[in-house]
Amino acid sequence: MDNILNSNEMRVLSQTVEEAARSTKEGVKHFVEPAEGTLNRATSKRHHIVFGRRGSGKSSLLLKAAADLTVDRRPIAYVNLEAFKGHSYPDVLLSVLINTFQGFEEWLSSAAIHPARRKSFWLPLFGTTPARPSFCKKDSARLAEDLRTEITTLEEQLHAPDDSKQRIVRSEARAGGRSTKASVQAGVQSASLSAGVDAIQQTSHSEQSEEEFRKNKIDFLHRHVLDYQKVFQTMAKLSSGDSFLFLDDLYHIKRSDQARVIDYFHRIAKDNHLWLKIGTIRHRSDWYIPGDPPVGLKLADDADAIDLDITLEKYSLAKQFLLKILRNFSEQHGLSIDDFLTTGAKDRLVLASGGVARDFLSIFRRSIAFSRERGGGPRGEQISAEDVNMAAGEYDSSKREEFKRDTSGDDKPLDDEFQKVRDFCLEKCNSNCFLLAQDARGPRVHLIHELVDLKLLHLVRSRVTVSGRPGKVYEAYMLDLSQYAGARKRRGLKTIEFWKPHATESLRKISLIYDASH
């Protein structure tokens, strides 16, 4: 067989993988369910918060759920919250509301009314056609117009100054027993003028009164909750069912605003046939704030969690899932993964990705290039573990870019803690793994959990006991492979193969314990 890595099929596979590494509406045809029943939960009549590291498949799951519901003619809107990064409350809520109503208005103008025979609309995006008939065009158009009216009002609020002082001047004039009234509203801090005059008559007597009030956006939002609830009550009658709102990447908006944004939509949704599906990173999100009244969604009471993080602790499951994704892509181009991946390369890809699908595909694609460059040789004409090591080392720059993007404004404490962990592993204990006390608490422990969500550290065992430390239980973590592979290769580093049964004793060493208490 000719070198498969240089074949046209392999070049097309590499391109397909690169395109699929980012979640898109068109990419739902490549969706692989991370665990049985996950998709059914994401389309069920229950509020859900979908947790997962960047690239773990949150967006893919939400987009697939949105696509399936669309084909079933269920009203949906999908809002990517990354667009509102840096926005302040309440403007961020106004912006999300505008996008939400635009999404449902788009659904009313397309999926709600397009007949199943209009295959040019259905097949390219969804690969199938709906079984349910289209809805009444007149009713759909009326509701779409109502949404456009709400959008216009919200846009006016968004661009208006907040918390402005307003003055209303009322006057009454009398002439010959006939009364004429007029009122003028003027902004003290912002110019806003409206006047209504019945008729202007010659007056013999006039009276004038003034009233001042403050106009702010939060009051506007509170006053319109009932109006927005009625929108979804009408939507339910039109569609004979429930609506679904997908809010993706909650962690991109300010942490102090996250629970408030969720809370507002929960108020609209409750008992009004609207279900929320929210995607985010667990340790970079606040979805509930206890208080009187509480704010946000409380897990188990108001919503359930869908956890997409297949960590390296579940190594066999992660390997099975990731290889299934790659196998599906390969078979589309008449290839078998056994033809171009060695056994060692498969394990190393899983390890290098930390169980994250996007990283797995991206490192695989880079591995092809490294394998081609060496042109066979002693390691053969397949992708080897060493090729994956080189690709993982190169991929560090991409991870760092994501790290900076996701932590803008608060990256220094995280970066400092990561350097401490890295130095501990590479300089002090000379191992790819370290242990953290399970009952450890404090800001540095929280930073470590965030670093796991940011994919620079990986949980590999949730329960480890250590000889000489009776009664203490530890969690085992692995430093990301990019820190000691490829160009950064550390000779003599003790690599603990935690996924193998014999590695248990290797993890039970006092020298691996990392102190994050101070």
C-alpha positions as CSV (number, residue, x, y, z in Angstrom):
1,M,0.0,0.0,0.0
2,D,1.2,3.5,-0.8
3,N,1.8,5.8,2.1
4,I,-1.8,6.4,3.3
5,L,-0.9,9.7,5.0
6,N,-0.1,11.3,1.6
7,S,-3.3,10.0,-0.1
8,N,-6.1,12.3,-1.3
9,E,-8.5,10.6,1.1
10,M,-6.3,11.5,4.0
11,R,-6.1,15.1,2.8
12,V,-9.9,15.4,2.6
13,L,-10.2,13.7,6.0
14,S,-7.8,16.3,7.5
15,Q,-9.9,19.1,6.0
16,T,-13.2,17.6,7.2
17,V,-11.8,17.3,10.7
18,E,-10.6,20.9,10.7
19,E,-14.0,22.1,9.6
20,A,-15.8,20.0,12.2
21,A,-13.6,21.2,15.1
22,R,-15.9,24.2,15.5
23,S,-19.6,23.8,16.2
24,T,-21.9,25.1,13.5
25,K,-25.5,24.5,12.5
26,E,-24.3,22.7,9.4
27,G,-22.1,20.4,11.5
28,V,-24.9,18.7,13.4
29,K,-24.8,15.9,10.9
30,H,-21.4,14.9,12.5
31,F,-22.9,14.8,16.1
32,V,-21.9,11.9,18.2
33,E,-23.8,11.5,21.5
34,P,-21.4,11.5,24.4
35,A,-23.6,9.3,26.5
36,E,-26.8,7.5,25.9
37,G,-29.9,9.6,26.6
38,T,-28.0,12.9,26.6
39,L,-29.8,14.2,23.5
40,N,-33.2,13.2,24.8
41,R,-32.6,15.1,28.0
42,A,-31.5,18.2,26.0
43,T,-34.9,18.2,24.1
44,S,-37.1,17.4,27.1
45,K,-39.5,19.7,29.0
46,R,-37.2,20.6,31.8
47,H,-34.7,23.4,32.4
48,H,-31.1,22.2,32.0
49,I,-27.6,23.6,32.6
50,V,-25.1,21.9,30.3
51,F,-21.6,21.8,31.8
52,G,-18.5,21.0,29.9
53,R,-15.0,22.3,29.2
54,R,-14.4,24.4,26.1
55,G,-14.6,22.0,23.1
56,S,-16.3,19.2,25.1
57,G,-19.4,19.3,22.9
58,K,-21.8,21.7,24.7
59,S,-22.5,23.7,21.6
60,S,-22.7,20.6,19.4
61,L,-25.3,19.1,21.8
62,L,-27.4,22.3,22.0
63,L,-27.2,22.9,18.2
64,K,-28.3,19.2,17.6
65,A,-31.1,19.5,20.1
66,A,-32.2,22.8,18.5
67,A,-32.1,21.1,15.0
68,D,-34.2,18.1,16.1
69,L,-36.8,20.4,17.8
70,T,-36.9,22.5,14.7
71,V,-37.7,19.5,12.5
72,D,-40.4,18.7,15.0
73,R,-41.7,22.2,14.5
74,R,-41.1,23.2,18.1
75,P,-40.4,26.9,18.5
76,I,-36.7,27.5,19.3
77,A,-34.2,30.3,19.6
78,Y,-30.4,29.8,19.9
79,V,-28.4,32.7,21.4
80,N,-24.6,32.6,21.6
81,L,-23.8,34.7,24.7
82,E,-20.1,35.2,23.6
83,A,-21.4,38.2,21.5
84,F,-22.2,40.0,24.7
85,K,-18.8,39.6,26.4
86,G,-18.0,42.7,28.4
87,H,-21.6,44.1,28.3
88,S,-22.9,45.5,31.6
89,Y,-26.2,44.8,33.3
90,P,-29.0,45.6,32.4
91,D,-27.8,46.2,28.8
92,V,-26.6,42.7,28.6
93,L,-30.1,41.4,29.5
94,L,-31.7,43.8,27.0
95,S,-29.3,42.5,24.3
96,V,-30.0,38.9,25.1
97,L,-33.8,39.5,25.0
98,I,-33.5,41.2,21.6
99,N,-31.5,38.2,20.2
100,T,-34.0,35.8,21.8
101,F,-37.0,37.5,20.2
102,Q,-35.2,37.8,16.9
103,G,-34.5,34.0,17.1
104,F,-38.2,33.2,17.7
105,E,-39.3,35.7,15.0
106,E,-36.9,33.9,12.5
107,W,-38.5,30.6,13.5
108,L,-42.0,32.0,12.9
109,S,-41.0,33.3,9.5
110,S,-39.3,30.0,8.4
111,A,-39.6,26.6,10.1
112,A,-43.1,27.4,11.4
113,I,-44.6,27.9,8.0
114,H,-42.4,26.2,5.4
115,P,-44.1,23.1,4.2
116,A,-42.3,19.7,4.3
117,R,-42.1,19.7,0.5
118,R,-39.8,22.7,0.6
119,K,-36.8,20.5,0.7
120,S,-34.4,23.3,-0.3
121,F,-34.9,24.7,3.3
122,W,-35.1,21.4,5.3
123,L,-32.5,19.0,3.8
124,P,-29.3,21.2,3.7
125,L,-29.6,22.1,7.4
126,F,-31.5,19.1,8.9
127,G,-31.1,16.2,6.5
128,T,-34.8,15.4,6.8
129,T,-38.2,17.0,6.6
130,P,-40.9,17.5,9.4
131,A,-43.7,15.1,10.0
132,R,-45.9,17.8,11.5
133,P,-47.8,20.1,9.2
134,S,-46.9,23.8,9.0
135,F,-48.8,26.3,11.1
136,C,-51.3,29.0,10.1
137,K,-49.4,31.6,8.2
138,K,-51.7,34.4,9.3
139,D,-51.3,33.6,13.0
140,S,-47.5,33.1,12.6
141,A,-47.2,36.5,10.9
142,R,-49.2,38.2,13.6
143,L,-47.0,36.8,16.4
144,A,-43.9,37.6,14.4
145,E,-45.1,41.2,14.0
146,D,-45.7,41.4,17.8
147,L,-42.1,40.2,18.4
148,R,-40.8,42.8,16.0
149,T,-42.6,45.5,18.0
150,E,-41.1,44.2,21.2
151,I,-37.7,44.2,19.6
152,T,-38.0,47.8,18.5
153,T,-39.0,48.8,22.0
154,L,-36.1,46.9,23.5
155,E,-33.6,48.4,21.1
156,E,-34.9,51.9,22.1
157,Q,-34.3,51.0,25.7
158,L,-30.9,49.6,25.0
159,H,-29.6,52.8,23.4
160,A,-31.3,55.2,25.8
161,P,-29.4,56.5,28.9
162,D,-30.1,54.7,32.1
163,D,-31.6,56.1,35.3
164,S,-32.5,59.4,33.8
165,K,-34.6,62.0,35.6
166,Q,-37.9,62.9,33.8
167,R,-40.3,65.8,34.3
168,I,-43.9,65.9,33.2
169,V,-45.5,69.3,33.0
170,R,-49.3,69.3,33.0
171,S,-51.4,72.4,32.2
172,E,-55.1,73.1,32.0
173,A,-56.5,76.2,30.2
174,R,-60.1,77.4,30.4
175,A,-61.9,79.7,27.9
176,G,-65.6,80.3,27.8
177,G,-66.3,77.3,30.0
178,R,-64.3,74.9,27.7
179,S,-61.4,73.1,29.1
180,T,-58.2,72.3,27.1
181,K,-55.5,70.0,28.4
182,A,-51.9,69.6,27.4
183,S,-48.9,67.7,28.8
184,V,-45.2,67.8,28.0
185,Q,-42.7,65.2,29.1
186,A,-39.1,66.3,29.1
187,G,-35.9,64.5,30.2
188,V,-33.9,66.4,32.7
189,Q,-30.7,64.4,31.9
190,S,-31.7,63.1,28.5
191,A,-33.8,64.7,25.9
192,S,-37.2,63.0,25.5
193,L,-40.2,65.1,24.4
194,S,-43.8,64.1,23.8
195,A,-46.8,66.4,23.7
196,G,-50.5,65.9,23.3
197,V,-52.7,68.9,22.8
198,D,-56.4,68.8,22.1
199,A,-56.8,72.3,20.8
200,I,-55.4,75.7,21.5
201,Q,-57.9,78.3,22.5
202,Q,-57.6,81.8,23.8
203,T,-57.4,81.5,27.6
204,S,-58.6,83.6,30.4
205,H,-57.2,81.3,33.1
206,S,-54.6,78.5,33.2
207,E,-53.3,76.1,35.8
208,Q,-49.9,74.2,35.6
209,S,-48.4,71.3,37.7
210,E,-45.1,69.4,37.5
211,E,-44.2,65.9,38.4
212,E,-40.7,64.4,38.4
213,F,-39.8,60.7,38.2
214,R,-36.8,58.6,37.4
215,K,-36.8,56.4,34.4
216,N,-34.4,53.3,34.4
217,K,-34.0,50.2,32.4
218,I,-34.4,47.7,35.2
219,D,-37.8,49.1,36.1
220,F,-38.7,48.8,32.4
221,L,-37.7,45.1,32.4
222,H,-39.7,44.4,35.6
223,R,-42.8,46.0,34.1
224,H,-42.7,44.0,30.9
225,V,-42.3,40.4,32.4
226,L,-46.0,39.8,32.0
227,D,-46.0,41.0,28.4
228,Y,-43.2,38.6,27.5
229,Q,-45.0,35.8,29.3
230,K,-48.0,36.4,27.1
231,V,-45.8,36.1,24.0
232,F,-44.9,32.5,24.9
233,Q,-48.5,31.7,25.9
234,T,-49.5,32.7,22.4
235,M,-46.6,30.7,21.0
236,A,-47.8,27.6,22.8
237,K,-51.3,28.0,21.4
238,L,-49.9,28.5,17.9
239,S,-47.5,25.4,18.0
240,S,-49.7,23.3,20.3
241,G,-46.7,22.7,22.5
242,D,-43.7,24.1,24.2
243,S,-40.9,26.5,23.2
244,F,-37.2,26.1,23.8
245,L,-34.5,28.8,24.4
246,F,-30.8,27.8,24.1
247,L,-28.4,30.2,25.8
248,D,-24.9,29.0,24.9
249,D,-21.6,29.9,26.6
250,L,-23.0,31.7,29.7
251,Y,-19.5,32.0,31.1
252,H,-18.6,34.7,28.6
253,I,-20.8,37.3,30.3
254,K,-19.8,38.9,33.5
255,R,-20.0,36.5,36.4
256,S,-21.8,39.0,38.6
257,D,-24.6,39.2,35.9
258,Q,-25.0,35.5,35.1
259,A,-27.6,34.6,37.7
260,R,-29.6,37.8,37.1
261,V,-29.8,37.1,33.4
262,I,-30.9,33.5,34.0
263,D,-33.4,34.6,36.7
264,Y,-35.2,37.0,34.3
265,F,-35.7,34.3,31.7
266,H,-36.8,31.8,34.4
267,R,-39.5,34.3,35.4
268,I,-40.7,34.6,31.9
269,A,-40.5,30.8,31.3
270,K,-42.1,29.5,34.5
271,D,-45.6,28.0,33.8
272,N,-45.5,29.5,30.3
273,H,-44.4,26.6,28.2
274,L,-40.8,27.8,27.7
275,W,-37.8,25.7,28.6
276,L,-34.2,26.9,29.1
277,K,-31.1,25.0,28.0
278,I,-28.0,26.8,29.2
279,G,-24.4,25.8,28.2
280,T,-21.5,26.9,30.3
281,I,-18.2,26.0,32.1
282,R,-18.9,24.9,35.7
283,H,-16.2,26.7,37.7
284,R,-16.5,29.9,35.7
285,S,-20.2,30.3,36.3
286,D,-22.7,31.5,39.0
287,W,-26.2,30.3,38.0
288,Y,-27.8,30.7,41.5
289,I,-27.4,33.1,44.3
290,P,-29.3,32.3,47.6
291,G,-31.1,35.2,49.3
292,D,-34.5,36.7,49.9
293,P,-35.6,36.3,47.2
294,P,-33.0,33.9,45.6
295,V,-31.7,34.7,42.1
296,G,-31.2,32.3,39.2
297,L,-31.8,28.6,38.8
298,K,-31.2,26.2,41.7
299,L,-30.0,22.8,40.5
300,A,-32.2,19.8,41.4
301,D,-35.1,22.2,42.2
302,D,-35.5,24.5,39.2
303,A,-33.2,22.7,36.8
304,D,-31.1,19.6,36.2
305,A,-27.4,19.4,35.2
306,I,-26.1,17.7,32.1
307,D,-22.4,17.0,32.5
308,L,-20.5,16.5,29.3
309,D,-17.0,16.3,30.9
310,I,-15.7,12.8,30.1
311,T,-12.6,13.2,32.1
312,L,-9.5,11.0,32.0
313,E,-10.7,9.3,35.1
314,K,-13.1,7.5,32.8
315,Y,-10.3,6.7,30.4
316,S,-11.9,3.8,28.6
317,L,-15.2,5.7,28.1
318,A,-13.3,8.7,26.8
319,K,-11.2,6.6,24.4
320,Q,-14.3,4.8,23.1
321,F,-16.2,8.1,22.5
322,L,-13.3,10.0,20.9
323,L,-12.3,7.1,18.6
324,K,-15.9,6.8,17.5
325,I,-15.9,10.4,16.4
326,L,-12.8,9.9,14.4
327,R,-14.0,6.6,13.0
328,N,-17.2,8.2,11.7
329,F,-15.2,10.9,9.9
330,S,-12.8,8.3,8.5
331,E,-15.5,5.9,7.2
332,Q,-17.0,8.8,5.2
333,H,-13.8,8.8,3.1
334,G,-13.3,5.1,2.9
335,L,-10.6,4.9,5.5
336,S,-10.1,2.8,8.6
337,I,-8.3,4.4,11.6
338,D,-6.2,1.3,12.1
339,D,-4.6,2.0,8.7
340,F,-3.1,5.3,9.8
341,L,-3.0,5.2,13.7
342,T,-0.7,3.0,15.8
343,T,-2.1,1.6,19.0
344,G,0.2,3.9,21.0
345,A,-0.9,6.9,19.0
346,K,-4.6,6.2,19.9
347,D,-3.8,6.2,23.6
348,R,-1.6,9.2,23.3
349,L,-4.3,11.2,21.5
350,V,-6.8,10.5,24.2
351,L,-4.2,11.5,26.8
352,A,-3.2,14.7,25.0
353,S,-6.8,15.8,24.5
354,G,-7.7,15.4,28.1
355,G,-10.9,13.7,26.9
356,V,-12.0,16.9,25.0
357,A,-13.4,16.1,21.5
358,R,-12.3,19.4,19.8
359,D,-8.7,19.0,21.2
360,F,-8.6,15.4,20.1
361,L,-9.5,16.3,16.5
362,S,-7.2,19.3,16.4
363,I,-4.2,17.4,17.8
364,F,-4.9,14.5,15.4
365,R,-4.8,16.8,12.4
366,R,-1.5,18.3,13.5
367,S,-0.2,14.8,14.1
368,I,-0.8,14.0,10.4
369,A,1.6,16.9,9.4
370,F,4.3,15.7,11.8
371,S,4.1,12.1,10.5
372,R,4.3,13.3,6.9
373,E,7.3,15.5,7.6
374,R,9.4,12.6,9.0
375,G,8.5,10.5,5.9
376,G,8.3,7.1,7.4
377,G,11.6,5.9,8.9
378,P,11.9,3.6,11.9
379,R,8.5,4.6,13.2
380,G,6.8,3.5,10.0
381,E,4.2,5.2,7.8
382,Q,1.5,5.5,10.4
383,I,0.9,8.3,13.0
384,S,3.0,7.3,16.1
385,A,2.8,8.3,19.7
386,E,5.8,10.5,19.2
387,D,4.0,12.3,16.4
388,V,1.1,13.0,18.8
389,N,3.6,14.3,21.4
390,M,5.0,16.8,18.9
391,A,1.5,17.9,17.9
392,A,0.4,18.2,21.6
393,G,3.4,20.4,22.3
394,E,2.6,22.7,19.4
395,Y,-1.1,22.8,20.4
396,D,-0.1,24.5,23.7
397,S,-0.2,27.9,21.9
398,S,-3.9,27.3,21.0
399,K,-4.7,26.4,24.6
400,R,-3.0,29.5,25.8
401,E,-5.0,31.7,23.4
402,E,-8.2,30.1,24.7
403,F,-7.0,30.6,28.2
404,K,-6.4,34.3,27.7
405,R,-9.7,34.7,25.9
406,D,-11.7,32.9,28.6
407,T,-10.0,34.6,31.5
408,S,-9.7,38.2,30.3
409,G,-9.3,40.4,33.4
410,D,-8.7,37.7,35.9
411,D,-6.0,35.6,34.3
412,K,-3.0,36.5,36.6
413,P,-4.1,34.5,39.7
414,L,-4.8,31.5,37.4
415,D,-1.6,31.8,35.6
416,D,0.4,32.1,38.8
417,E,-1.2,29.0,40.3
418,F,-0.6,27.1,37.1
419,Q,3.1,28.0,37.2
420,K,3.2,26.7,40.8
421,V,1.6,23.4,39.8
422,R,3.8,23.1,36.8
423,D,7.0,23.7,38.8
424,F,5.9,21.3,41.4
425,C,5.3,18.5,38.9
426,L,8.4,19.1,36.7
427,E,10.9,20.3,39.2
428,K,10.0,19.0,42.6
429,C,8.2,15.6,42.3
430,N,9.4,14.9,38.7
431,S,6.0,13.4,37.7
432,N,3.2,14.1,35.3
433,C,0.7,13.8,38.1
434,F,0.1,15.3,41.5
435,L,-2.3,14.8,44.5
436,L,-4.7,17.3,46.1
437,A,-6.5,16.6,49.4
438,Q,-10.1,15.9,48.7
439,D,-11.2,18.1,51.6
440,A,-8.9,21.0,50.7
441,R,-10.6,24.4,50.6
442,G,-9.6,27.9,49.8
443,P,-9.0,30.3,46.8
444,R,-6.1,28.3,45.5
445,V,-8.1,25.1,45.4
446,H,-10.8,26.9,43.5
447,L,-8.1,28.1,41.0
448,I,-7.0,24.5,40.5
449,H,-10.6,23.5,39.7
450,E,-10.8,26.4,37.2
451,L,-7.6,25.2,35.6
452,V,-9.2,21.8,35.1
453,D,-12.1,23.5,33.3
454,L,-9.6,25.5,31.3
455,K,-7.9,22.2,30.2
456,L,-4.4,22.9,31.6
457,L,-4.9,20.3,34.3
458,H,-6.9,17.0,34.1
459,L,-8.6,15.0,36.8
460,V,-7.5,11.3,36.6
461,R,-8.6,9.8,39.9
462,S,-11.2,11.2,42.3
463,R,-10.2,9.0,45.2
464,V,-6.6,8.0,46.1
465,T,-5.3,7.0,49.5
466,V,-1.6,7.5,50.5
467,S,0.6,5.3,52.5
468,G,1.5,7.0,55.8
469,R,-1.5,9.4,55.6
470,P,-4.3,7.3,57.2
471,G,-7.8,8.7,57.0
472,K,-6.9,11.2,54.2
473,V,-8.3,10.9,50.7
474,Y,-6.8,12.7,47.7
475,E,-7.7,13.5,44.1
476,A,-5.1,12.8,41.4
477,Y,-4.6,15.3,38.6
478,M,-2.4,15.2,35.5
479,L,-0.4,18.2,34.1
480,D,-1.4,18.8,30.5
481,L,0.7,16.8,28.1
482,S,1.6,20.0,26.2
483,Q,3.8,21.0,29.1
484,Y,6.3,18.1,28.8
485,A,5.9,16.8,25.3
486,G,7.2,17.7,21.9
487,A,9.7,20.6,22.0
488,R,9.3,20.7,25.7
489,K,10.1,17.1,26.3
490,R,11.4,16.4,29.8
491,R,13.9,13.6,29.9
492,G,13.7,11.4,32.9
493,L,10.2,12.6,33.9
494,K,8.3,9.8,35.6
495,T,5.1,9.3,33.6
496,I,2.4,7.6,35.6
497,E,0.1,5.6,33.4
498,F,-2.9,6.1,35.6
499,W,-5.3,4.4,33.2
500,K,-3.6,1.1,33.7
501,P,-4.3,-1.2,36.8
502,H,-0.7,-1.4,37.9
503,A,-0.5,2.4,38.2
504,T,-2.4,2.5,41.5
505,E,0.6,2.2,43.7
506,S,2.5,4.8,41.7
507,L,-0.1,7.4,42.7
508,R,0.0,6.6,46.4
509,K,3.2,8.5,47.1
510,I,3.6,11.3,49.7
511,S,6.0,13.1,47.3
512,L,3.0,13.7,44.9
513,I,1.0,15.7,47.5
514,Y,0.5,19.3,46.4
515,D,-0.1,21.9,49.2
516,A,-2.6,24.6,48.1
517,S,-3.5,25.8,51.6
518,H,-1.4,29.0,51.5
